[in-house]
Amino acid sequence: MSDTIIKGLDQTMLEAVADMHEVPEGAYSIRRNGESFSKRSTDEIEIVPKEDKPGIDIIIKPGVRNKSVHIPVIITESGIKECVYNDFYIGEGADVLIIAGCGIHNCGDQDSSHDGIHSFHVAKGARIRYIEKHYGEGDGSGARILNPTTELFIEDDAVCELEMVQIGGVDSTVRATDAHLGKNAKLIVTERLMTHGSQYADSKMTINLNGEGASVQIISRSVAKDGSVQVFHPIANGDAPCHAHVQCDSIIMDSAKITSIPEISASCAEAEIIHEAAIGRINNDQLLKLQTFGLTEQEAEEVIIEGFLK
């Protein structure tokens, strides 16, 4: 491992997207400026580079528990454009934490982009928690573009928790998530997003509940400022006795635009599928109450937004 990985700009970006303050213990793979930079496998978690296209296979053996794997991507040069394919194979009965994320630092006049195509194969009785953070910075005129695609195959009795966060500075993102759930499989998705300026964010989710007792909970919270645009389109399809709850809450400010399109369908009389969507401004009573404690209006707004996106 090169010392540069935990110094300077690299360190700043890795801390932002993967909470990496030092070289992590266990398995990891770090991609930098369009190339594999550093990686390590363990006896329990194997990371194998793909031979036919950019990306890796992450193979987690059956029964592995209380382990983590880090797979961050950072781009610090203007003009980098890449598409990477990562496949995850989580063995039966495993219980692991996967920390991903992508950060782009663009100080040039060319666009920089990363498209991550992730496929998860979660075996029977396994459990994963997957955290993906997106972040952009830099004072160049080139855009910072992130387009993640996530496909999940969740077998019987398996549990998958997804935490997807866009923490600022991303000019354009189109996120597509597609999931297939088996018997008694469970999926929990938490999405947090903030846009400002002229940024654009589009999030599409299609959840197919194919097995009896399958369940999904989707909670999406977002804040749109300035002239930014957000689109949310979650779809839940119930093809068996199952349960789904989709909730999209958004705060709209300035001249921003938010479109929320929750969609549900069922082909089974015992499917229970619920959706809720709300878009509104910051509550004036909350603002006034915080201002009575000495905060300015801007400071009060920041406190409310921070609490809303937690």
Buried (B, 14 or more C-beta within 10 A) or exposed (E): EEEEBBEEBBBBBBBBBBBBEEBBEBBBBBBBBBEBBBBBBBEBBBBBEEEEEBBBBBBBBBEBEEBBBBBBBBBBBBBBEBBBBBBBBBBBBBBBBBBBBBBBBBBBEBBBBBBBBBBBBBBBBBBBBBBBBBBBBBEBEBBBBBBBBBBBBBBBBBBBBBBBBBBBBBBBBBBBBBBBBBBBBBBBBBBBBBBBEEBBBBBBBBBBBBBBBBBBBBBBBBBBBEBBBBBBBBBBBBBBBBBBBBBBBBBBBEEBEBEBEBBBEBEBEEBEBEBEBEBEEBEEEBBEEBEEEEBEEEEBBEBBBEEBBE
